[in-house]
Amino acid sequence: MMKRSALFLSLLFLIGCAPQPADEEMTEPQSNDGQPVEESQSPVEEPTEKNGLAIGEVESISQKLNSPWSIAKVSDGWLVSERGGTISRVSDQGTVTRHEVDLTKEVLEVGEGGLLGIALSEDFDDTGKLFAYHTYEASGQVKNRVVELTWNGERFEETGVLIEGIPGARFHNGGRLLLDGEVIWVTTGDALVPNLAQDETSLAGKILRIPVSGEGTPTEWIYSRGHRNPQGLVLVGETLYASEHGDTGHDEVNVIREGQNYGWPLIEGDQTKEGLVIPWFEVGETSWAPSGIAADEEYVYMATLRHNQLVAINRQSKEVTTLVEDVGRIRDVWLEEDSLYFISNNTDGRGNPSSEDDQLYRLTIR
Ligand SMILES: [Ca+2]
């Protein structure tokens, strides 16, 4: 990992100077050199102490995932959503079994859209119930919806619809889900129409809080507005964090509170304007394209796409610690006991995949 630092810094410089056509897009070759990961051949090393974290070696758990987007732990392994419309079950031993999802509306895999976030009910192992966010086409327009799925032992079937008609586009579809008891949090993108993020009658550019019962109307579920393309969500204690892509650099992590306006497109990054909330954290001039996030008492852990890193942001000092920087783009992260689990995202046309990509990895941090 250390040997690549110089290369990585020069790449960062190149990326920083290049035009930035789409938030997640890579404009230069990545530090990922296309070779299979070789941890298994390395001797076991002592963890590296860094800013209070004991960082172990990155371990590849499973390989050959197809454009994975979100991960969720189940009792005997993992569920991984894949953009084309499948959900892969990954066993604790790393065996991948890919399953179709029976939907009443077809998944539209376009640009950044497709089958995106999944969120499992707490009793998933008994009921097989989960929620999923996916892009679809309606009357020639790109839209997004959140559906309830049930695992029937062989496939995932749509067993309910929570919300439909969320504005979509080739880019900026949002798509992260977070289930917390009887409510589900949903991030939506501005669907490439920035002003919709300020429009209180539009579901675009919002964070929604939807009762699982479906009670209420969609506009009543708008919890916060002024978001460009939020891609990560995590609740730690009472604090809800969301990661979000800036226009050119200035990606944000916000602490989300009810009724607040997070500024897009009126302000970006640390610009200020009365009545608008400035980010809890922003990345500066160079795009990171943050995606999934996880958190504990001390850190927010964040997967990044353009930045090709998994980072830990100290919740007090906001100091950033690089945890992983040599697997290419990273889409999602999950914290489980002493380990972070995360997925690369090199197979969706924007990365530089190895023959084993995409992969689910594990990193011990304690
Ligand atoms: Ca903002």
Residues whose N, C-alpha, C, O or C-beta is under 5 A from the ligand:
A	BS01	CA	G226 Y262 G263 W264 I267 G269 V277
